[in-house]
Amino acid sequence: MDLLINDYVTAVFIFLGAILYSSVGHGGASSYIAIMSLMGTPINIIKPIGLILNIIVSSVGSFRFIRHKFFNFKVFLPVAIGSVPAAFLGGYLELTASIYRPLVGCMLFVAGFQFIFNILDQLKPSKAEINWVVALMLGAVIGLLSGLTGTGGGIFLSPLIVFFGWTSIKEASGTASAFIFFNSLSGLMGNMASIQELPTTVLLFSCAALLGVIIGTQLGIKHLNVGGLKKVLGCVLILAGLKFIIT
């Protein structure tokens, strides 16, 4: 019974994480990884579950943001070309716990500070031509990190494409969401062997994430403010990052 309660509590937190992340066009894998880590999910299944939940959330998010014209194909194309093969390679590679834990911990730190300080909204978008070489390299680096850690890379892509002046903040939401979908799918394909170890609770977590993204994308499209909740999530991500690094 304790295990069952733990699974349902984890699902509730995943639901909340999906709402907040999808509201800004992210898949939310960093929050799912943080939640599962804090709730005691075995580390060997955290990565594939995170990728599966990312695929669910980003697929719905991509569709809804693109439908409302919050998407920039000219930015998406080069970063996706660079990221998809790199994400597959990252998913295929199995890192030792001594490397995986601090790497994921650092990524959770980055995600946490972004939410606490609302970095994306602090940027002032400008218009600049897309540099294909930079975009390809950017996609490749983010894709490799995504595959290695089980995240989608949106926490890095969104602020960077706004900072470079390639897209507006709203367009960054849909662009990052589509990027995360293909990144996560590629990473999961590279990590196919681990899918055989997944518990039945992945279905429960998937339903929670799906319901969360339906609500979250609506919040993002309607420009509703969830700033306070994002700061709480930022603190959770940083705590989970500390756990990954210290333990």
PyRosetta script that sets phi, psi and omega in degrees:
from pyrosetta import init, pose_from_sequence

init()
pose = pose_from_sequence("MDLLINDYVTAVFIFLGAILYSSVGHGGASSYIAIMSLMGTPINIIKPIGLILNIIVSSVGSFRFIRHKFFNFKVFLPVAIGSVPAAFLGGYLELTASIYRPLVGCMLFVAGFQFIFNILDQLKPSKAEINWVVALMLGAVIGLLSGLTGTGGGIFLSPLIVFFGWTSIKEASGTASAFIFFNSLSGLMGNMASIQELPTTVLLFSCAALLGVIIGTQLGIKHLNVGGLKKVLGCVLILAGLKFIIT")
pose.set_psi(1, -40.2)
pose.set_omega(1, 179.0)
pose.set_phi(2, -59.9)
pose.set_psi(2, -41.4)
pose.set_omega(2, 178.8)
pose.set_phi(3, -64.4)
pose.set_psi(3, -39.9)
pose.set_omega(3, 179.7)
pose.set_phi(4, -63.7)
pose.set_psi(4, -44.7)
pose.set_omega(4, 178.1)
pose.set_phi(5, -62.1)
pose.set_psi(5, -41.9)
pose.set_omega(5, 179.1)
pose.set_phi(6, -59.4)
pose.set_psi(6, -41.7)
pose.set_omega(6, 179.6)
pose.set_phi(7, -64.3)
pose.set_psi(7, -41.6)
pose.set_omega(7, -179.7)
pose.set_phi(8, -69.6)
pose.set_psi(8, -36.7)
pose.set_omega(8, 176.1)
pose.set_phi(9, -65.0)
pose.set_psi(9, -42.4)
pose.set_omega(9, 176.7)
pose.set_phi(10, -59.5)
pose.set_psi(10, -42.5)
pose.set_omega(10, 179.9)
pose.set_phi(11, -62.5)
pose.set_psi(11, -39.2)
pose.set_omega(11, 178.9)
pose.set_phi(12, -63.1)
pose.set_psi(12, -44.1)
pose.set_omega(12, 178.7)
pose.set_phi(13, -66.2)
pose.set_psi(13, -37.9)
pose.set_omega(13, 176.6)
pose.set_phi(14, -62.8)
pose.set_psi(14, -40.9)
pose.set_omega(14, 176.9)
pose.set_phi(15, -57.3)
pose.set_psi(15, -47.3)
pose.set_omega(15, -179.8)
pose.set_phi(16, -66.5)
pose.set_psi(16, -40.4)
pose.set_omega(16, 177.8)
pose.set_phi(17, -62.7)
pose.set_psi(17, -40.3)
pose.set_omega(17, 178.8)
pose.set_phi(18, -64.1)
pose.set_psi(18, -38.0)
pose.set_omega(18, 178.0)
pose.set_phi(19, -60.7)
pose.set_psi(19, -51.6)
pose.set_omega(19, -174.7)
pose.set_phi(20, -67.8)
pose.set_psi(20, -44.5)
pose.set_omega(20, -178.2)
pose.set_phi(21, -68.6)
pose.set_psi(21, -44.7)
pose.set_omega(21, -177.5)
pose.set_phi(22, -67.5)
pose.set_psi(22, -22.2)
pose.set_omega(22, 178.9)
pose.set_phi(23, -65.5)
pose.set_psi(23, -21.1)
pose.set_omega(23, 177.5)
pose.set_phi(24, -116.1)
pose.set_psi(24, 17.2)
pose.set_omega(24, 174.1)
pose.set_phi(25, 83.0)
pose.set_psi(25, 16.0)
pose.set_omega(25, 179.1)
pose.set_phi(26, -101.0)
pose.set_psi(26, 155.3)
pose.set_omega(26, 179.6)
pose.set_phi(27, -77.5)
pose.set_psi(27, -32.0)
pose.set_omega(27, 175.5)
pose.set_phi(28, 94.8)
pose.set_psi(28, 9.6)
pose.set_omega(28, -176.1)
pose.set_phi(29, -58.0)
pose.set_psi(29, -36.1)
pose.set_omega(29, -179.6)
pose.set_phi(30, -62.6)
pose.set_psi(30, -36.4)
pose.set_omega(30, 177.9)
pose.set_phi(31, -71.7)
pose.set_psi(31, -38.2)
pose.set_omega(31, 179.4)
pose.set_phi(32, -65.7)
pose.set_psi(32, -40.2)
pose.set_omega(32, 177.7)
pose.set_phi(33, -63.2)
pose.set_psi(33, -44.1)
pose.set_omega(33, 179.1)
pose.set_phi(34, -61.7)
pose.set_psi(34, -47.0)
pose.set_omega(34, -178.3)
pose.set_phi(35, -62.7)
pose.set_psi(35, -49.0)
pose.set_omega(35, -178.3)
pose.set_phi(36, -63.3)
pose.set_psi(36, -36.3)
pose.set_omega(36, 178.5)
pose.set_phi(37, -65.0)
pose.set_psi(37, -47.1)
pose.set_omega(37, -179.0)
pose.set_phi(38, -67.1)
pose.set_psi(38, -27.0)
pose.set_omega(38, -179.1)
pose.set_phi(39, -91.5)
pose.set_psi(39, 2.8)
pose.set_omega(39, 173.1)
pose.set_phi(40, 87.2)
pose.set_psi(40, 18.5)
pose.set_omega(40, 176.5)
pose.set_phi(41, -65.8)
pose.set_psi(41, 135.3)
pose.set_omega(41, 179.3)
pose.set_phi(42, -55.5)
pose.set_psi(42, 136.2)
pose.set_omega(42, -172.5)
pose.set_phi(43, -63.7)
pose.set_psi(43, -28.2)
pose.set_omega(43, -176.4)
pose.set_phi(44, -71.1)
pose.set_psi(44, -16.2)
pose.set_omega(44, 178.8)
pose.set_phi(45, -110.6)
pose.set_psi(45, -1.4)
pose.set_omega(45, -179.5)
pose.set_phi(46, -65.2)
pose.set_psi(46, -44.8)
pose.set_omega(46, -176.7)
pose.set_phi(47, -60.2)
pose.set_psi(47, -54.5)
pose.set_omega(47, -179.4)
pose.set_phi(48, -65.6)
pose.set_psi(48, -35.9)
pose.set_omega(48, 177.7)
pose.set_phi(49, -64.0)
pose.set_psi(49, -42.4)
pose.set_omega(49, 178.1)
pose.set_phi(50, -58.9)
pose.set_psi(50, -41.4)
pose.set_omega(50, 179.7)
pose.set_phi(51, -67.3)
pose.set_psi(51, -41.3)
pose.set_omega(51, 179.4)
pose.set_phi(52, -62.7)
pose.set_psi(52, -46.6)
pose.set_omega(52, 179.0)
pose.set_phi(53, -63.8)
pose.set_psi(53, -36.9)
pose.set_omega(53, 177.0)
pose.set_phi(54, -61.0)
pose.set_psi(54, -42.8)
pose.set_omega(54, -179.5)
pose.set_phi(55, -62.4)
pose.set_psi(55, -43.6)
pose.set_omega(55, -179.9)
pose.set_phi(56, -62.6)
pose.set_psi(56, -50.6)
pose.set_omega(56, -176.1)
pose.set_phi(57, -66.7)
pose.set_psi(57, -46.1)
pose.set_omega(57, -176.1)
pose.set_phi(58, -71.2)
pose.set_psi(58, -28.1)
pose.set_omega(58, 178.4)
pose.set_phi(59, -66.3)
pose.set_psi(59, -46.3)
pose.set_omega(59, 177.6)
pose.set_phi(60, -67.4)
pose.set_psi(60, -44.0)
pose.set_omega(60, -179.8)
pose.set_phi(61, -61.0)
pose.set_psi(61, -43.7)
pose.set_omega(61, 179.4)
pose.set_phi(62, -58.8)
pose.set_psi(62, -48.7)
pose.set_omega(62, -178.0)
pose.set_phi(63, -58.7)
pose.set_psi(63, -46.1)
pose.set_omega(63, -174.8)
pose.set_phi(64, -73.0)
pose.set_psi(64, -39.6)
pose.set_omega(64, 179.3)
pose.set_phi(65, -70.6)
pose.set_psi(65, -41.5)
pose.set_omega(65, 179.1)
pose.set_phi(66, -64.0)
pose.set_psi(66, -39.7)
pose.set_omega(66, 179.1)
pose.set_phi(67, -59.6)
pose.set_psi(67, -32.5)
pose.set_omega(67, 178.9)
pose.set_phi(68, -95.1)
pose.set_psi(68, 15.2)
pose.set_omega(68, 174.7)
pose.set_phi(69, 65.0)
pose.set_psi(69, 29.0)
pose.set_omega(69, 172.3)
pose.set_phi(70, -98.4)
pose.set_psi(70, 68.4)
pose.set_omega(70, -174.2)
pose.set_phi(71, -158.9)
pose.set_psi(71, 142.5)
pose.set_omega(71, 178.0)
pose.set_phi(72, -127.4)
pose.set_psi(72, 101.7)
pose.set_omega(72, -176.2)
pose.set_phi(73, -65.9)
pose.set_psi(73, -33.9)
pose.set_omega(73, -178.6)
pose.set_phi(74, -63.7)
pose.set_psi(74, -30.1)
pose.set_omega(74, 176.0)
pose.set_phi(75, -83.2)
pose.set_psi(75, -42.7)
pose.set_omega(75, -177.0)
pose.set_phi(76, -58.9)
pose.set_psi(76, -43.7)
pose.set_omega(76, -172.6)
pose.set_phi(77, -57.7)
pose.set_psi(77, -55.1)
pose.set_omega(77, -178.3)
pose.set_phi(78, -66.9)
pose.set_psi(78, -38.4)
pose.set_omega(78, -178.6)
pose.set_phi(79, -69.5)
pose.set_psi(79, -34.2)
pose.set_omega(79, 178.2)
pose.set_phi(80, -70.1)
pose.set_psi(80, -40.2)
pose.set_omega(80, 178.2)
pose.set_phi(81, -60.1)
pose.set_psi(81, -39.7)
pose.set_omega(81, 179.3)
pose.set_phi(82, -74.5)
pose.set_psi(82, -32.2)
pose.set_omega(82, -170.9)
pose.set_phi(83, -86.5)
pose.set_psi(83, -37.2)
pose.set_omega(83, -170.9)
pose.set_phi(84, -58.7)
pose.set_psi(84, -51.2)
pose.set_omega(84, 177.9)
pose.set_phi(85, -66.1)
pose.set_psi(85, -33.9)
pose.set_omega(85, 179.5)
pose.set_phi(86, -67.9)
pose.set_psi(86, -37.2)
pose.set_omega(86, 178.2)
pose.set_phi(87, -66.4)
pose.set_psi(87, -38.2)
pose.set_omega(87, 177.2)
pose.set_phi(88, -61.5)
pose.set_psi(88, -45.2)
pose.set_omega(88, 178.6)
pose.set_phi(89, -61.7)
pose.set_psi(89, -44.3)
pose.set_omega(89, 179.9)
pose.set_phi(90, -63.5)
pose.set_psi(90, -38.0)
pose.set_omega(90, 178.1)
pose.set_phi(91, -68.5)
pose.set_psi(91, -32.5)
pose.set_omega(91, -179.5)
pose.set_phi(92, -71.0)
pose.set_psi(92, -35.8)
pose.set_omega(92, -177.7)
pose.set_phi(93, -75.4)
pose.set_psi(93, 136.2)
pose.set_omega(93, 177.1)
pose.set_phi(94, -108.0)
pose.set_psi(94, 113.6)
pose.set_omega(94, -180.0)
pose.set_phi(95, -83.9)
pose.set_psi(95, 148.7)
pose.set_omega(95, 173.3)
pose.set_phi(96, -70.5)
pose.set_psi(96, 157.1)
pose.set_omega(96, -178.5)
pose.set_phi(97, -58.9)
pose.set_psi(97, -33.1)
pose.set_omega(97, -177.9)
pose.set_phi(98, -67.9)
pose.set_psi(98, -22.2)
pose.set_omega(98, 176.9)
pose.set_phi(99, -99.0)
pose.set_psi(99, -42.1)
pose.set_omega(99, -176.4)
pose.set_phi(100, -62.3)
pose.set_psi(100, -45.2)
pose.set_omega(100, -175.5)
pose.set_phi(101, -61.2)
pose.set_psi(101, -53.0)
pose.set_omega(101, 179.9)
pose.set_phi(102, -66.1)
pose.set_psi(102, -31.5)
pose.set_omega(102, 178.9)
pose.set_phi(103, -65.3)
pose.set_psi(103, -47.8)
pose.set_omega(103, 177.6)
pose.set_phi(104, -65.5)
pose.set_psi(104, -39.5)
pose.set_omega(104, 178.4)
pose.set_phi(105, -57.7)
pose.set_psi(105, -43.3)
pose.set_omega(105, 178.5)
pose.set_phi(106, -64.6)
pose.set_psi(106, -40.2)
pose.set_omega(106, 179.1)
pose.set_phi(107, -66.0)
pose.set_psi(107, -37.3)
pose.set_omega(107, 177.0)
pose.set_phi(108, -66.2)
pose.set_psi(108, -36.5)
pose.set_omega(108, 175.9)
pose.set_phi(109, -60.6)
pose.set_psi(109, -47.7)
pose.set_omega(109, 180.0)
pose.set_phi(110, -59.2)
pose.set_psi(110, -47.2)
pose.set_omega(110, 179.9)
pose.set_phi(111, -62.1)
pose.set_psi(111, -42.5)
pose.set_omega(111, -179.2)
pose.set_phi(112, -62.3)
pose.set_psi(112, -46.0)
pose.set_omega(112, 180.0)
pose.set_phi(113, -66.9)
pose.set_psi(113, -32.9)
pose.set_omega(113, 176.5)
pose.set_phi(114, -61.7)
pose.set_psi(114, -41.8)
pose.set_omega(114, -179.1)
pose.set_phi(115, -72.9)
pose.set_psi(115, -40.7)
pose.set_omega(115, -177.9)
pose.set_phi(116, -64.8)
pose.set_psi(116, -43.9)
pose.set_omega(116, -176.1)
pose.set_phi(117, -97.3)
pose.set_psi(117, 2.5)
pose.set_omega(117, 175.4)
pose.set_phi(118, 51.8)
pose.set_psi(118, 49.7)
pose.set_omega(118, -170.4)
pose.set_phi(119, -60.0)
pose.set_psi(119, -41.5)
pose.set_omega(119, -176.2)
pose.set_phi(120, -60.0)
pose.set_psi(120, -41.8)
pose.set_omega(120, -178.6)
pose.set_phi(121, -73.8)
pose.set_psi(121, -15.2)
pose.set_omega(121, 178.7)
pose.set_phi(122, -81.3)
pose.set_psi(122, -18.3)
pose.set_omega(122, -178.9)
pose.set_phi(123, -74.0)
pose.set_psi(123, 146.0)
pose.set_omega(123, 177.7)
pose.set_phi(124, -109.4)
pose.set_psi(124, 102.7)
pose.set_omega(124, -175.4)
pose.set_phi(125, -61.6)
pose.set_psi(125, 141.6)
pose.set_omega(125, 174.6)
pose.set_phi(126, -132.0)
pose.set_psi(126, 170.9)
pose.set_omega(126, -179.1)
pose.set_phi(127, -101.6)
pose.set_psi(127, 126.9)
pose.set_omega(127, 178.3)
pose.set_phi(128, -146.5)
pose.set_psi(128, 153.5)
pose.set_omega(128, 177.8)
pose.set_phi(129, -71.5)
pose.set_psi(129, 143.7)
pose.set_omega(129, 179.6)
pose.set_phi(130, -75.3)
pose.set_psi(130, 127.6)
pose.set_omega(130, 175.8)
pose.set_phi(131, -93.0)
pose.set_psi(131, 109.5)
pose.set_omega(131, -174.2)
pose.set_phi(132, -63.7)
pose.set_psi(132, -37.1)
pose.set_omega(132, -179.6)
pose.set_phi(133, -64.1)
pose.set_psi(133, -47.2)
pose.set_omega(133, 178.9)
pose.set_phi(134, -63.6)
pose.set_psi(134, -42.5)
pose.set_omega(134, -178.1)
pose.set_phi(135, -64.3)
pose.set_psi(135, -41.3)
pose.set_omega(135, 178.4)
pose.set_phi(136, -64.1)
pose.set_psi(136, -45.1)
pose.set_omega(136, -180.0)
pose.set_phi(137, -65.7)
pose.set_psi(137, -40.6)
pose.set_omega(137, 178.2)
pose.set_phi(138, -60.5)
pose.set_psi(138, -46.4)
pose.set_omega(138, 179.4)
pose.set_phi(139, -62.4)
pose.set_psi(139, -41.3)
pose.set_omega(139, -178.4)
pose.set_phi(140, -64.3)
pose.set_psi(140, -44.4)
pose.set_omega(140, -178.8)
pose.set_phi(141, -66.1)
pose.set_psi(141, -47.2)
pose.set_omega(141, -179.8)
pose.set_phi(142, -65.5)
pose.set_psi(142, -39.7)
pose.set_omega(142, 179.0)
pose.set_phi(143, -61.7)
pose.set_psi(143, -42.9)
pose.set_omega(143, 179.3)
pose.set_phi(144, -63.5)
pose.set_psi(144, -46.3)
pose.set_omega(144, 178.0)
pose.set_phi(145, -61.6)
pose.set_psi(145, -37.9)
pose.set_omega(145, -179.7)
pose.set_phi(146, -63.2)
pose.set_psi(146, -47.3)
pose.set_omega(146, -179.3)
pose.set_phi(147, -65.9)
pose.set_psi(147, -37.2)
pose.set_omega(147, -178.7)
pose.set_phi(148, -68.1)
pose.set_psi(148, -37.4)
pose.set_omega(148, -172.0)
pose.set_phi(149, -101.1)
pose.set_psi(149, -18.0)
pose.set_omega(149, -177.2)
pose.set_phi(150, 87.0)
pose.set_psi(150, 20.5)
pose.set_omega(150, 176.4)
pose.set_phi(151, -106.9)
pose.set_psi(151, 174.2)
pose.set_omega(151, -177.3)
pose.set_phi(152, -100.3)
pose.set_psi(152, -16.2)
pose.set_omega(152, 177.4)
pose.set_phi(153, 92.3)
pose.set_psi(153, -1.9)
pose.set_omega(153, -178.3)
pose.set_phi(154, -63.3)
pose.set_psi(154, -30.8)
pose.set_omega(154, -179.9)
pose.set_phi(155, -64.0)
pose.set_psi(155, -24.1)
pose.set_omega(155, 176.6)
pose.set_phi(156, -93.7)
pose.set_psi(156, -42.0)
pose.set_omega(156, -173.3)
pose.set_phi(157, -66.1)
pose.set_psi(157, -49.2)
pose.set_omega(157, -173.9)
pose.set_phi(158, -54.4)
pose.set_psi(158, -55.5)
pose.set_omega(158, -178.6)
pose.set_phi(159, -65.3)
pose.set_psi(159, -31.9)
pose.set_omega(159, -177.6)
pose.set_phi(160, -70.2)
pose.set_psi(160, -42.9)
pose.set_omega(160, -178.5)
pose.set_phi(161, -72.1)
pose.set_psi(161, -25.1)
pose.set_omega(161, 173.4)
pose.set_phi(162, -75.9)
pose.set_psi(162, -42.0)
pose.set_omega(162, 179.4)
pose.set_phi(163, -60.3)
pose.set_psi(163, -41.0)
pose.set_omega(163, 179.8)
pose.set_phi(164, -74.2)
pose.set_psi(164, -8.4)
pose.set_omega(164, 178.8)
pose.set_phi(165, 79.4)
pose.set_psi(165, 20.8)
pose.set_omega(165, -177.7)
pose.set_phi(166, -85.4)
pose.set_psi(166, -19.7)
pose.set_omega(166, -175.8)
pose.set_phi(167, -156.1)
pose.set_psi(167, 160.5)
pose.set_omega(167, 174.1)
pose.set_phi(168, -79.7)
pose.set_psi(168, 170.4)
pose.set_omega(168, -179.9)
pose.set_phi(169, -63.3)
pose.set_psi(169, -42.5)
pose.set_omega(169, -179.9)
pose.set_phi(170, -67.8)
pose.set_psi(170, -42.0)
pose.set_omega(170, 177.3)
pose.set_phi(171, -63.7)
pose.set_psi(171, -31.3)
pose.set_omega(171, 178.8)
pose.set_phi(172, -62.8)
pose.set_psi(172, -31.2)
pose.set_omega(172, -179.6)
pose.set_phi(173, -61.5)
pose.set_psi(173, -53.4)
pose.set_omega(173, -179.1)
pose.set_phi(174, -69.3)
pose.set_psi(174, -38.0)
pose.set_omega(174, 180.0)
pose.set_phi(175, -64.0)
pose.set_psi(175, -45.4)
pose.set_omega(175, 179.3)
pose.set_phi(176, -66.9)
pose.set_psi(176, -37.3)
pose.set_omega(176, -178.8)
pose.set_phi(177, -62.7)
pose.set_psi(177, -45.2)
pose.set_omega(177, 177.4)
pose.set_phi(178, -65.9)
pose.set_psi(178, -39.9)
pose.set_omega(178, 177.5)
pose.set_phi(179, -59.5)
pose.set_psi(179, -44.7)
pose.set_omega(179, -179.4)
pose.set_phi(180, -63.3)
pose.set_psi(180, -40.7)
pose.set_omega(180, -179.8)
pose.set_phi(181, -58.2)
pose.set_psi(181, -52.6)
pose.set_omega(181, -177.7)
pose.set_phi(182, -69.1)
pose.set_psi(182, -36.3)
pose.set_omega(182, 176.7)
pose.set_phi(183, -61.4)
pose.set_psi(183, -49.0)
pose.set_omega(183, -176.9)
pose.set_phi(184, -66.9)
pose.set_psi(184, -40.1)
pose.set_omega(184, 178.2)
pose.set_phi(185, -62.6)
pose.set_psi(185, -44.0)
pose.set_omega(185, 179.1)
pose.set_phi(186, -65.7)
pose.set_psi(186, -43.1)
pose.set_omega(186, 178.7)
pose.set_phi(187, -62.6)
pose.set_psi(187, -39.4)
pose.set_omega(187, 179.7)
pose.set_phi(188, -68.0)
pose.set_psi(188, -38.5)
pose.set_omega(188, 177.1)
pose.set_phi(189, -62.4)
pose.set_psi(189, -38.0)
pose.set_omega(189, 176.9)
pose.set_phi(190, -70.1)
pose.set_psi(190, -19.9)
pose.set_omega(190, -176.5)
pose.set_phi(191, -110.7)
pose.set_psi(191, 28.3)
pose.set_omega(191, -172.6)
pose.set_phi(192, -56.4)
pose.set_psi(192, -34.5)
pose.set_omega(192, -176.5)
pose.set_phi(193, -59.6)
pose.set_psi(193, -32.7)
pose.set_omega(193, -175.9)
pose.set_phi(194, -74.2)
pose.set_psi(194, -19.2)
pose.set_omega(194, -177.3)
pose.set_phi(195, -63.6)
pose.set_psi(195, -28.5)
pose.set_omega(195, -179.5)
pose.set_phi(196, -66.0)
pose.set_psi(196, -17.9)
pose.set_omega(196, -177.7)
pose.set_phi(197, -95.7)
pose.set_psi(197, 0.1)
pose.set_omega(197, -173.4)
pose.set_phi(198, -70.1)
pose.set_psi(198, 138.5)
pose.set_omega(198, 178.3)
pose.set_phi(199, -78.8)
pose.set_psi(199, 167.0)
pose.set_omega(199, 179.2)
pose.set_phi(200, -68.0)
pose.set_psi(200, -17.4)
pose.set_omega(200, -179.7)
pose.set_phi(201, -66.1)
pose.set_psi(201, -13.6)
pose.set_omega(201, 179.0)
pose.set_phi(202, -60.6)
pose.set_psi(202, -29.9)
pose.set_omega(202, 177.7)
pose.set_phi(203, -66.9)
pose.set_psi(203, -43.5)
pose.set_omega(203, 177.6)
pose.set_phi(204, -61.5)
pose.set_psi(204, -46.4)
pose.set_omega(204, 179.9)
pose.set_phi(205, -63.5)
pose.set_psi(205, -37.3)
pose.set_omega(205, -179.9)
pose.set_phi(206, -65.2)
pose.set_psi(206, -41.6)
pose.set_omega(206, 178.1)
pose.set_phi(207, -63.5)
pose.set_psi(207, -40.8)
pose.set_omega(207, 178.8)
pose.set_phi(208, -63.1)
pose.set_psi(208, -43.1)
pose.set_omega(208, 180.0)
pose.set_phi(209, -66.7)
pose.set_psi(209, -39.8)
pose.set_omega(209, -179.8)
pose.set_phi(210, -63.0)
pose.set_psi(210, -45.4)
pose.set_omega(210, 178.1)
pose.set_phi(211, -63.8)
pose.set_psi(211, -38.0)
pose.set_omega(211, 179.7)
pose.set_phi(212, -64.8)
pose.set_psi(212, -40.3)
pose.set_omega(212, -177.8)
pose.set_phi(213, -71.1)
pose.set_psi(213, -32.4)
pose.set_omega(213, 177.4)
pose.set_phi(214, -61.5)
pose.set_psi(214, -42.5)
pose.set_omega(214, 178.6)
pose.set_phi(215, -73.8)
pose.set_psi(215, -44.4)
pose.set_omega(215, -175.2)
pose.set_phi(216, -63.4)
pose.set_psi(216, -43.6)
pose.set_omega(216, -179.8)
pose.set_phi(217, -65.8)
pose.set_psi(217, -32.7)
pose.set_omega(217, 176.8)
pose.set_phi(218, -65.3)
pose.set_psi(218, -39.7)
pose.set_omega(218, 176.6)
pose.set_phi(219, -62.6)
pose.set_psi(219, -42.8)
pose.set_omega(219, -179.2)
pose.set_phi(220, -66.1)
pose.set_psi(220, -41.3)
pose.set_omega(220, -179.4)
pose.set_phi(221, -68.6)
pose.set_psi(221, -36.2)
pose.set_omega(221, -177.7)
pose.set_phi(222, -87.2)
pose.set_psi(222, 2.9)
pose.set_omega(222, 175.8)
pose.set_phi(223, 63.4)
pose.set_psi(223, 30.6)
pose.set_omega(223, 178.7)
pose.set_phi(224, -77.5)
pose.set_psi(224, 148.9)
pose.set_omega(224, -175.1)
pose.set_phi(225, -93.3)
pose.set_psi(225, 119.7)
pose.set_omega(225, 175.6)
pose.set_phi(226, -122.7)
pose.set_psi(226, 34.7)
pose.set_omega(226, -174.5)
pose.set_phi(227, -58.5)
pose.set_psi(227, -42.3)
pose.set_omega(227, -179.1)
pose.set_phi(228, -63.2)
pose.set_psi(228, -43.0)
pose.set_omega(228, 178.9)
pose.set_phi(229, -66.2)
pose.set_psi(229, -34.3)
pose.set_omega(229, 178.9)
pose.set_phi(230, -64.5)
pose.set_psi(230, -36.9)
pose.set_omega(230, 178.5)
pose.set_phi(231, -66.5)
pose.set_psi(231, -37.5)
pose.set_omega(231, 176.0)
pose.set_phi(232, -63.5)
pose.set_psi(232, -45.4)
pose.set_omega(232, 178.1)
pose.set_phi(233, -61.5)
pose.set_psi(233, -38.5)
pose.set_omega(233, 178.1)
pose.set_phi(234, -58.9)
pose.set_psi(234, -41.2)
pose.set_omega(234, 178.0)
pose.set_phi(235, -65.4)
pose.set_psi(235, -39.8)
pose.set_omega(235, 177.7)
pose.set_phi(236, -62.5)
pose.set_psi(236, -42.5)
pose.set_omega(236, -179.8)
pose.set_phi(237, -63.1)
pose.set_psi(237, -40.8)
pose.set_omega(237, -179.7)
pose.set_phi(238, -67.8)
pose.set_psi(238, -40.7)
pose.set_omega(238, 176.5)
pose.set_phi(239, -61.5)
pose.set_psi(239, -43.1)
pose.set_omega(239, 178.5)
pose.set_phi(240, -66.3)
pose.set_psi(240, -36.5)
pose.set_omega(240, 176.7)
pose.set_phi(241, -61.1)
pose.set_psi(241, -42.1)
pose.set_omega(241, 177.0)
pose.set_phi(242, -61.5)
pose.set_psi(242, -41.1)
pose.set_omega(242, -179.9)
pose.set_phi(243, -62.1)
pose.set_psi(243, -43.1)
pose.set_omega(243, -179.7)
pose.set_phi(244, -64.0)
pose.set_psi(244, -37.6)
pose.set_omega(244, -176.2)
pose.set_phi(245, -78.4)
pose.set_psi(245, -41.2)
pose.set_omega(245, -173.0)
pose.set_phi(246, -78.9)
pose.set_psi(246, -42.9)
pose.set_omega(246, -174.7)
pose.set_phi(247, -85.7)
pose.dump_pdb("model.pdb")
